[in-house]
Amino acid sequence: MKTPLVGSRSHKWAFASHFRRKAFGWRSALPIQRLKEAVTEIKRAARIDPLLAADGAVLLLEKLSPALEQVDSSSGALGSAVNRAIDVLVPIIAAPDVAKSVREAWLERLFDALQEDRMPYIEHLGDFWGQLCVTPSIASSWAERLLETTTRVIGPDGHGEFFTGTTACLSALYGAQRYDELIRLVDSARFNWWHYRRWGVDALMAQGRPAEALRYAQASQEANTPLGAVAKACEAVLLKSGMVDEAYARYAIIANEGTTHLATFRAIVKKYPHKQPGEVLHDLVASDPSSEGKWFAAAKDAGLFELAASLAGQSPADPRTLTRAARDFGASQPEFAMSCGLSALHWIAAGYGYDITRIDVLDAYAAIVHAGETLGIATAEINARIRAQLGDRGSDRSLVEEALAHHFR
């Protein structure tokens, strides 16, 4: 039974019409765009009327799974977008100071949405159940409601059953500050799953037992355990304990691994501001032997141009990335730009790069010539450098040699 809020049902949310049941086809681009728009609308409302925004957030989460049923989520893009939305919406729901009956009505609606989440899309919401309860008393009531089934499902006598409220129960126990009970429940689980054990780490930290929390997390590193997630938890324990250097030395690289080498570098530099970017990059390169070229963009981003040029020459780097750097820095850092352009041609000639064409070769050459003009180097000398770098291939001419033949003549 949904309990309406004063004025909330009279408000017309723009997103509501977009998130009808089976509103989207199989493509994920449009629903991701609509989801971003919906979150923006709710955030805008939160600045004026937090209560209205919270009810809108609950409404959106109710509508998500039914609306997304037919969308192809195999790429993971939609799932990531939904998780990011949940991360934003949960604090909005938790923020208003409302009557207990209103809070409980929201929780009932959200739990119904979790149970009807067939794909699933909003299961991440269970991780925040204790936060959504706001008060320890409400969290404790939910823990009691979910505890018997959760214990049966994950405990030593379970039979591989699935319960939608398992994570919500663990989160509620944490929110209720029933830490010892939470640890006992997690320890009783038949499987050493990090999805459960991370709550044991959090409970130990909440009790002021960081050394035990660290050992507890480290003991979770078994088969099929996401090492990055465990490393992130261990890193967090050490950082909260003030052991910054140990956190960096033991866990920084694996805990902050991003989707790209540049993202990894930026994440570590941001988290460890006392470390010089050059030192971080040196450690990253050392951790990934024979992949020096992949750290080129990170070095360039940090303004370490000499190091970037060196990395690009040691192992393969994407030729188009090198060409862009050569073009962008032709006037401000011409020596670096020329080195990037020459490395681009070198790796193209060696067979690296995806769907490389003559245009890519000519783009790199044009960037080299521009950098040479800034440095006062004649085109004839530039051509000589390129020929020397390519070597004498005789009749077996590479794509680079063929594309630049008329320039060399």
C-alpha positions in Angstrom: 0.0 0.0 0.0 1.6 3.3 -1.1 1.2 6.1 1.3 0.9 9.4 -0.6 2.8 12.5 0.6 1.1 15.9 0.8 1.5 17.5 -2.6 3.7 14.8 -4.0 1.1 13.0 -6.1 0.0 16.3 -7.6 3.5 17.0 -8.9 4.0 16.0 -12.5 7.4 14.5 -13.0 8.7 14.7 -16.6 10.5 11.4 -16.2 7.3 9.5 -15.3 6.0 9.3 -18.8 9.3 8.0 -20.1 9.5 5.1 -17.7 6.4 3.2 -18.5 6.5 -0.6 -18.4 8.4 -1.9 -21.4 8.9 1.6 -22.6 12.2 0.9 -24.3 13.4 -1.4 -27.0 16.6 -3.4 -27.0 19.0 -0.5 -27.6 20.5 1.0 -24.4 21.5 4.5 -25.5 18.0 6.1 -25.1 17.2 4.6 -21.7 20.6 5.7 -20.4 19.9 9.3 -21.6 16.4 9.3 -20.1 17.9 8.0 -16.8 20.4 10.8 -16.7 17.6 13.3 -17.4 15.5 11.9 -14.6 18.2 12.0 -12.0 19.0 15.6 -13.1 15.3 16.5 -12.6 15.2 15.0 -9.2 18.4 16.7 -8.1 17.1 20.0 -9.3 13.9 19.4 -7.2 16.0 18.5 -4.1 17.5 22.0 -4.0 14.0 23.4 -3.5 11.9 20.7 -1.9 13.9 17.7 -0.5 10.7 15.9 0.5 9.3 16.0 -3.0 12.6 15.0 -4.5 12.8 12.0 -2.1 9.4 10.8 -3.2 10.3 11.3 -6.8 13.5 9.2 -6.3 11.4 6.4 -4.9 9.0 6.7 -7.8 11.8 6.5 -10.3 13.3 3.4 -8.7 9.9 1.8 -8.7 9.6 2.4 -12.4 13.1 1.4 -13.5 13.0 -2.3 -13.9 9.6 -2.6 -15.6 10.6 0.1 -18.1 14.0 -1.6 -18.8 12.8 -5.2 -19.2 13.5 -5.4 -22.9 16.8 -3.5 -23.1 19.9 -5.4 -24.0 22.3 -4.8 -21.1 25.0 -7.2 -22.2 27.6 -4.4 -22.6 27.2 -3.4 -19.0 26.6 0.2 -19.9 23.0 0.3 -18.7 23.8 -1.6 -15.5 26.5 0.9 -14.7 24.2 3.8 -15.4 21.6 2.4 -13.1 24.1 1.9 -10.3 25.4 5.4 -10.7 21.8 6.7 -10.5 21.2 4.6 -7.3 24.3 6.1 -5.7 22.9 9.6 -6.3 19.2 8.8 -5.4 19.9 7.1 -2.1 21.2 10.2 -0.2 18.3 12.2 -1.6 15.8 9.6 -0.2 17.6 9.5 3.2 18.0 13.3 3.6 14.6 14.6 4.5 13.5 14.6 8.2 10.1 12.9 7.8 7.6 11.1 10.0 8.4 7.4 10.6 5.3 6.4 8.7 6.5 8.2 5.6 9.9 6.6 5.8 8.5 3.2 6.3 6.1 3.7 3.4 9.1 4.6 1.1 10.9 1.5 2.3 7.9 -0.8 1.6 7.7 0.6 -1.9 11.4 0.1 -2.5 11.3 -3.4 -1.2 8.4 -4.2 -3.5 10.5 -2.9 -6.3 13.4 -5.0 -5.3 11.2 -8.1 -5.3 9.9 -7.3 -8.7 13.3 -6.6 -10.1 13.4 -9.5 -12.6 16.5 -8.8 -14.7 17.8 -7.5 -12.1 18.7 -3.9 -12.4 18.2 -2.3 -9.0 19.7 -5.0 -6.8 22.5 -2.5 -5.9 19.8 -0.8 -3.8 20.0 -3.5 -1.1 23.6 -2.4 -0.3 22.1 0.9 1.0 19.2 -0.5 3.0 20.6 0.6 6.4 21.2 4.1 5.0 17.7 4.2 3.7 16.3 3.2 7.1 18.1 6.3 8.5 17.5 5.4 12.2 18.9 2.3 14.0 15.4 1.5 15.2 13.9 1.3 11.7 17.0 -0.6 10.5 16.6 -3.1 13.4 13.0 -3.7 12.5 13.9 -4.5 9.0 16.8 -6.8 10.1 14.3 -8.8 12.2 11.9 -9.0 9.3 14.6 -10.4 6.9 16.9 -12.2 9.3 15.2 -15.7 9.4 15.1 -16.1 5.7 18.6 -14.7 5.2 20.1 -17.0 7.8 18.4 -20.0 6.1 19.6 -19.0 2.7 23.3 -18.2 3.4 23.9 -20.3 6.5 25.5 -23.7 6.7 22.2 -25.5 6.2 21.1 -23.6 3.1 20.4 -25.2 -0.2 21.6 -22.6 -2.7 18.3 -20.7 -2.5 18.1 -17.0 -3.5 16.5 -14.3 -1.4 16.1 -10.8 -2.7 16.5 -9.4 0.8 19.8 -10.9 1.7 22.0 -7.9 1.1 19.3 -5.6 2.5 19.3 -7.7 5.7 23.1 -7.4 6.1 22.9 -3.7 5.4 20.1 -3.3 7.9 22.1 -5.1 10.6 24.9 -2.7 10.0 22.5 0.3 10.1 21.1 -1.0 13.4 24.6 -1.2 14.8 24.2 -4.9 15.5 27.8 -5.5 14.5 28.6 -8.7 16.4 25.5 -10.3 15.1 26.3 -9.2 11.6 29.8 -10.8 11.8 28.4 -14.0 13.2 25.9 -14.2 10.3 28.6 -13.6 7.7 30.9 -16.1 9.3 28.2 -18.7 9.2 27.8 -18.5 5.4 28.6 -21.7 3.5 30.6 -19.8 0.9 33.4 -17.3 1.5 31.8 -14.7 -0.7 33.2 -11.2 -0.7 29.7 -9.9 -1.3 28.9 -11.0 2.3 32.3 -10.6 3.9 32.7 -7.0 3.0 30.0 -6.3 5.7 32.2 -8.1 8.3 35.0 -5.7 7.4 32.7 -2.7 7.8 31.4 -4.0 11.1 34.9 -4.4 12.5 35.9 -0.9 11.4 32.7 0.5 13.0 33.8 -1.2 16.3 37.2 0.5 16.0 39.1 -2.8 15.2 41.1 -1.9 12.0 43.8 -4.5 12.4 41.1 -7.3 12.6 39.2 -5.7 9.7 42.4 -5.8 7.6 43.0 -9.5 8.4 39.3 -10.3 7.8 39.5 -8.7 4.3 42.8 -10.4 3.5 41.3 -13.8 4.5 38.7 -13.2 1.7 41.2 -13.5 -1.1 40.2 -16.9 -2.4 39.2 -18.3 -5.7 36.6 -16.3 -7.6 37.0 -13.4 -5.2 37.2 -9.9 -7.0 40.8 -9.0 -6.0 40.3 -5.4 -6.9 37.3 -5.1 -4.5 39.3 -6.8 -1.6 42.3 -4.5 -2.3 40.1 -1.5 -2.2 38.7 -2.5 1.2 42.2 -3.2 2.6 43.4 0.2 1.2 40.4 2.0 2.8 41.2 0.3 6.2 44.8 1.4 6.1 44.0 5.0 4.9 41.4 5.4 7.7 44.1 4.2 10.1 46.5 6.8 8.9 48.9 4.3 7.3 49.1 6.1 4.0 52.4 4.8 2.8 51.6 1.2 3.5 48.2 1.6 1.7 50.0 3.0 -1.3 52.8 0.4 -1.3 50.5 -2.6 -0.9 47.2 -1.8 -2.5 47.2 1.5 -4.5 47.7 0.0 -8.0 45.3 -2.9 -7.9 42.6 -1.1 -5.8 42.5 1.8 -8.3 42.7 0.0 -11.6 40.5 1.9 -14.0 39.1 1.1 -17.5 42.2 2.8 -19.0 45.8 3.3 -18.0 45.2 7.0 -17.8 42.2 6.5 -15.5 44.2 4.4 -13.2 47.0 7.0 -13.0 44.5 9.8 -12.3 42.7 7.8 -9.6 46.0 7.1 -7.7 47.3 10.7 -8.0 44.0 12.0 -6.7 43.9 9.6 -3.7 47.6 10.1 -2.8 48.3 13.8 -3.3 51.5 13.6 -1.4 53.0 11.5 -4.1 54.6 13.2 -7.1 53.0 12.2 -10.4 56.3 11.1 -11.7 56.8 8.7 -8.8 53.4 7.3 -9.3 53.9 6.8 -13.0 57.3 5.1 -12.3 55.7 2.6 -10.0 52.9 2.0 -12.5 55.3 1.3 -15.3 57.4 -1.0 -13.1 54.2 -2.9 -12.2 53.4 -3.6 -15.8 56.6 -4.8 -17.6 56.9 -4.6 -21.4 53.8 -2.3 -21.5 55.6 1.0 -21.2 53.9 2.5 -24.2 50.5 2.1 -22.7 51.4 4.6 -20.0 52.2 7.3 -22.6 48.9 9.1 -22.2 49.3 9.2 -18.4 52.8 10.7 -18.7 51.6 13.3 -21.3 48.7 14.2 -19.1 51.0 14.8 -16.2 53.2 17.1 -18.3 56.1 14.6 -18.1 56.9 15.0 -21.8 60.4 13.6 -21.8 59.2 10.5 -20.0 56.2 10.2 -22.2 58.4 10.3 -25.3 60.7 7.7 -23.8 57.8 5.3 -23.0 56.3 5.6 -26.5 59.6 4.4 -27.9 60.1 1.4 -25.6 56.9 -0.6 -26.4 53.9 -0.3 -28.7 51.6 2.7 -28.1 48.5 3.5 -30.1 49.7 5.3 -33.3 46.7 7.6 -33.4 47.2 8.7 -29.8 50.8 9.5 -30.6 49.8 11.5 -33.7 47.2 13.5 -31.8 49.9 14.4 -29.2 52.3 15.3 -32.1 49.6 17.6 -33.6 48.5 19.2 -30.3 52.0 20.0 -29.0 53.6 21.0 -32.3 53.9 24.6 -31.3 54.3 24.4 -27.5 56.5 21.3 -27.2 57.9 20.7 -30.7 60.7 18.3 -29.7 58.2 16.2 -27.9 55.8 16.5 -30.8 58.4 15.3 -33.3 59.3 12.4 -31.1 55.6 11.4 -30.9 55.2 11.6 -34.6 58.3 9.5 -35.4 57.1 6.9 -32.8 53.7 6.8 -34.5 55.3 6.0 -37.9 57.6 3.5 -36.2 54.7 1.5 -34.7 52.6 1.8 -37.8 55.5 0.3 -39.8 55.8 -2.4 -37.2 52.1 -3.4 -37.8 50.5 -1.8 -34.7 47.2 0.1 -34.6 43.6 -0.8 -35.6 42.5 -0.3 -39.2 45.5 1.9 -40.0 45.3 3.6 -43.4 47.5 5.9 -45.6 45.6 8.9 -44.0 47.0 7.9 -40.6 50.5 7.9 -42.0 50.0 11.3 -43.7 48.5 12.8 -40.5 51.6 11.7 -38.5 53.9 13.0 -41.2 52.2 16.4 -41.3 52.5 16.7 -37.5 56.2 15.9 -37.7 56.8 18.5 -40.4 54.9 21.1 -38.4 57.0 20.4 -35.3 60.1 20.5 -37.5 59.2 23.9 -38.8 58.8 25.2 -35.2 62.3 23.8 -34.5 63.8 25.2 -37.8 64.5 21.7 -39.2 64.3 21.4 -42.9 61.9 18.9 -44.5 64.8 17.1 -46.2 66.4 16.4 -42.8 63.0 15.2 -41.4 62.7 12.8 -44.3 66.2 11.5 -43.7 65.3 10.8 -40.0 62.2 8.9 -41.0 64.0 6.8 -43.6 66.7 6.0 -41.1 64.1 5.0 -38.6 62.3 2.7 -41.1 65.5 1.2 -42.4 66.2 -0.2 -45.9 63.4 -2.6 -46.7 64.3 -3.0 -50.4 61.3 -4.1 -52.5 59.3 -5.0 -49.4 58.0 -1.5 -48.8 55.8 -0.9 -45.8 52.6 1.1 -45.7 54.5 4.1 -44.3 57.1 4.0 -47.2 54.3 3.7 -49.8 52.3 6.6 -48.3 55.4 8.9 -48.1 57.1 7.8 -51.3 56.4 11.1 -53.1 57.5 13.1 -50.1 60.8 11.2 -50.0 61.4 11.8 -53.7 
